[in-house]
Amino acid sequence: MPADGGAMFKSSEEKEAERKEREAERVREEAERAEEARVAEEQRKRAAFLATPVGSATAAKKAGHRFFEVQLQVGGHEGTAGFGSTTSRRSASSSAATLEEIEKLGWHLEHASYFFMITRESSTDHFMATGQSTAITGVTVGVYLFRNTNVGSSGE
């Protein structure tokens, strides 16, 4: 008897059944890979959402936290220094839409404060004079503290 278990003597029906079985197995494997890819994509999207301020607020709300704090960049300042002079450019952005989305989740804005964080500093010597000019680059950050409106002061 041949080593292939008599495959050369299989009927056309047996060969067709084996082909259908192989095809069904291939389809099952493709379906499993597609499901794994779908689950991985859902997890990636969930992780990306949780990394956002609204996602973090959602998770904190679900966990029953009494307070939630978020820091949002609300402005920037870019300064450059070179060839004896300095230039600067300011930018501003509103965090109102994000704050509104957080409040829609059941948080109440209790306190807001702001700070300027220097991210870079450069300086240049004055041209044809003594001294230096310094240019600052940084961001303005808003720090917002929210209280969970569904949790009373007694911790219920």
N, C-alpha and C positions, 0 to 999 in steps of 0.2 A: 504494500500500500504506500503511496507517495507520502512525503513528509507534510504536505499541506492538508492532510486529513481527507484526501479524496476530492479536493476541490475541482479537479479536472473532470470529475464524473458528476458534478452537480447539474441538476436540471435547470432550465431557464427560469422556472418559477422560484427555485431556491436562490439562484443568482440575483433575481429581481428583488426578492425578500431581503437579502443581505444588503443590496444597494439602497433599498428604502430605509433599512435600519441605520446604515451609515449616514444617510441624508437626515434622518430624524435626529440622530445624535449631534450632527453638525448644527442643525437648527436649534436644539436645546442649548448647546454651548454658546451660540451667538446670542440667544435670548438671555442667558446668564450674564454674559459680558455686557450686554446692553443694560441690564438691570443694575449691575455693579457700577457702570458708568453713570447711570441716572442717580443712584444713591450718592455716589461721590460728588456729583454736581450739586445735588441738594445740600450736602454737608458743606461744600465750598461756599454756596450762596448763603447758607445759615451763618457760617463763620464770618463772612464778609458783612452781613447785616449786623451781627453782634459786635463787630468792630466799630460800627458807627455810633454816634451819640444816641440816636433814637433806639438802636438795637441794644445798647448798654442799658438805657432807661427801661426798655421792655424787660430785659433779663432781671434787673434790680427789682422792678415792680412784681414780676412773677415770683421772685425769691422772698417777697414780703419785706424788703428793706424799708426803713422809715425815712432815710435820706438818700439822695442821689446827687452827686456832684459831677459836673462836666466842665471841661475847659475847651473853649473854642477860640480860634484865631479870628480876631475882628479887624485887624489892620496890620499894616506893615510899613516900614520905612527902609529905603535902600539908599545908603550914602556911598559915594566913591570919592577918593582923593587921589589926585595925580597932577603932575606938572604944576604944582604950586596952587591949585584950586580944588575946591570941593563942589560936588553937585549932589542933589538928593531928589528922591521921588517917593511920594506917599501913596498908599493904597488903603482902601477901607472896604469892608464887607459887612453885611448885616447877618446877625445870627438869629433874627426874629423868627424866621420860618422854622428853624430847628427847635427853638424854644417853644414855639406854638405846638409843634408835633409832640414834644415831650409832655407839655401840659395836657394835651388830648389823651394821653395815656393814664392820666389821673395823678400827675405830679403838680405841685404848686410851687412856683418860683418864690423862694423865701429871701434870697440874698444874691446880689451880683456885685462883683468887684473886678477891677482890671489892673493889669500890670504890663510894663514894657520889658521885654526880654531882649537884651543885646545878643546878637548872633555873630556879629563881625564888626571889627573896627579897623580902619586904615587911616594913615596920616601921610602928609606930604609937607616938605619944607616950603616956606613961602618963597616965591620967585623974586629975586632981587631985594629981599628983606630978611630980617631975622624972625625966628619962630616957626611954628608949625600949625597946620590946619588938620583937624581930625574929622573923619566922617564915620558915622555910626549906621549900622544896619541891624534891624531887629524886627520883632513882631509885637503887636499888642494882643494880649490874650484876655478874654473874659472868663471869669470863674463864676459859675452859676451853681447855687445850692438850692435843691428842690426838696420839698417835704411830700411824703406820700399822703394823699388826701383820704385814702381808705384805711389808714392806721391812725387810731386816736392817740392822744398824748399819754394815755395809761398803758400803751403797748398792746392793745387788744388786737 
